[in-house]
Amino acid sequence: MAELNGPPDPETSMAAALDAVAGALLSVWESAREGTASRVSGAQLRAVMVVEQFDGINLRRLAARLDMLLSSASRLCDRLVAAGMLEREPGRFDRREIALHLTPEARRLLAELRADRETKLAVVLAGMTPAGRDALLRGMREFDETARRLQAPSVPAPGGPDDPHRPTGQGEDWPEEPDRPTPAVWPSRTAGPERMGASREQPTGEPPVARTA
């Protein structure tokens, strides 16, 4: 009886092989991570790294980056502030918004973590051939670039809905208006009665715009 499933494609075979050997790299990272375990948890370390990458990020964006509920992210930040790892200040665009920044203590923690990781990685790399090291570096750089491109298909425009520094009260915090016919002149919210009356005039042949209470 013929097999229903053919041989796996090259990408699937490579993914399985990479998954099998990635354990060694992860063990090096975890070993370095143990040096920070007494000061921050794994979730707290992730939050610190996100704030480092997006300095001034607000709480809503941080929660989205961590894939956490807003309330959970808020409690996480409270603990980091109490531990001296994060500080809050009014946002640059909206003073009612709270922006998050790393403290010098948090930056020292990240520097120590990375130095420890580099030391442990260097021990392993020293046992590899020069050709193997070069191939590994080229492959990992391409892997990183591809992963970043897939995770973030477009660069958020400054002030756009995906901008981590976009002030609250705009974008996702406001409900989107439903689609509706566009009149010749749409009245502004601050327009007076005369302006409102003039704006309701429609060009010949266009359906009138429904009035709302």
N, C-alpha and C positions, 0 to 999 in steps of 0.2 A: 504494500500500500504506500502510495507516494506521500511524502510529508506535505502537510498543509502549509506549513510555514517554511519559507526558504531561509538561506543563511542571513544573518544580520548584516545590515549595511555597515560600511566602514566607520561612520560616525558613532553608531551604537556600540560597536566593538571597542572603539577608542574610549568612549565614555565609561564603559565598564572597566577597562584597564586603568583609566585615570582615577576612577572611584576606588579601585583596589589599592593604588599606590599613594593616594592622597592622605591616607592615614598617618604616614610618617611625617608629612609636613604639618598636619593638624596637631600631632603629638608635640612637635617642637613649639608650636604656638601656644598650646595649652600649658606646657611646662613653664613658658614665660608668663602666662596669664596668672599662674598660681602665686606669683610674687605680688600681685595687686589684690588678691582675693580678700586679704584682711582689711583692705580700705574701701573697695567698691565691689558690688556684685556684678555678674555678667551683664544684666540688663542696664545697670548704671553705667558700666563701661561703654556699652553701645551708645547710650544717650550722650555721654561725654564726647565720643568720637563724631557723632552727628553734629553736635554744637560746634566742634572744632572745624568741621567741614563747612558748615553754614552759620558762621558767626552772626549773632543777632536774630536767629530764627525765633519765631513765636511758638507758643505752646501747641497750637493747632497743627502747625506744620511738623513739629517734632513728633507729635503723636502719630501722624500719617507716616512719617519716615520709619518709625519704630513699629508700625502696624499695631498700635495700642489704642485702647479707648482714651478719650480725652481726660477722663477722671483718673485713670491709671497713670497716664503720663504726668499729670499734675502732682500726684503723690510722689512719683519718682523724682521729679524736680525738687519737691520740698525736701526730700531726703538728701539730695545732692547739694542743695543750698545749705542745709544744716551741717553737712560734712565739709563745707568749704570748697566744693568743687565747681559750683555754678553761682553766678550772680545775676540778678534781675535789674533791669533799668527800663524806663519808658522807651518805646519804639521811636525810631528816627522819623517815621512818616505819620504816626498816630500816637500822641502822648498817652492815650488810654490803653494802648497795647503794651504788653510786656515783652521785651527782647531778652534773650538768654545769651550769656557770654561765659567763657571759661575763666576761672581764676588762675593766678600763677601756680597754685598748688596742683590744679588739674593738668596744667601744661607740663609740670615736672613729672607727674605720674605717667603721662603718655610718653614723655621722653625716656623715662626709665624702662617702661615696657618695651619700647622699640629697640633700645640699646640691648636689652636682655635677649630679645628675639634675634637680633642681628648676630650676637655672639654665638648663640646656639646654632643658627643657620650656617655660620662661617665654619663651624667644626665639621658639619656634614659636607659642605662644599669643598673643603680641603681634601676630602677623600675621593672626589670625582676627577675625571680627566678634564683638561681645558676645553676639549670639544664638547663634552657633556654639559659643562657649565654654560658655555655659550649657547648651546641648543636649548637648554632649560630656560635661560633668560629670554631668548627670542620668543619661545613659545608662550611663556607666562605673560610677556608684554602684550602679545597679540591676543591672548585669552582675556586679559584685563580690558583692553580696548573694546573687544567685541562684547564682553559682558556689560560694560558701561553703556555701550550704544544700544543694546537690547533693553536694558533697564530704564534708560532715559532716551526715548527716540527723538525728542526735540529739546532744545535748550530753552528754558522759560524766558520769555521776554521780560525786561525790567518793568515792574509794575503790573505784569500780566497775572492771570489767575493762578499760575503755577510758580510765581515768584515767591520764595520763602520769606522775603521781606515785605511782601505786599501788606499794606495796613488792613486791619480788621475793619468790618463795616463795609467792605467792598468785595466784589468777586463772589467766592463761595459762601460768604456769610449773608449775602442778600439773595432772596429767591429770584429765580429767573422769570422774566415776564413772558407770558405766552405769546406765540406768534399771532399777529394780527395784521390787517391791511395797513399799509403805510399811507396816510393822507398827504396831500400836497404840502401842508404846513402843520407839523405836529406841535401842539401848544406846550410851552414849558410849564413846569410845576408852579412857577412863581408868576405866571402871566395873569393879568387882570381880566375882568369879565369881557371887556371890549376885545382883548387879544384872543380870548377863548372863543368868542363868537366868530371872529374872523377866521380862525384856524379851522372851523368846522365846514367851511366852504369847500366843496369838492369839484374837481374838474368834470366837465361834461362827460357822461358815459361811465364814470367810476361809481361803484356802489357806495352809499353813505356809510360812515363809520358809526358803529353802534355806540350810543352814549351810556356811560355807567353812572350809577348813583354816587 
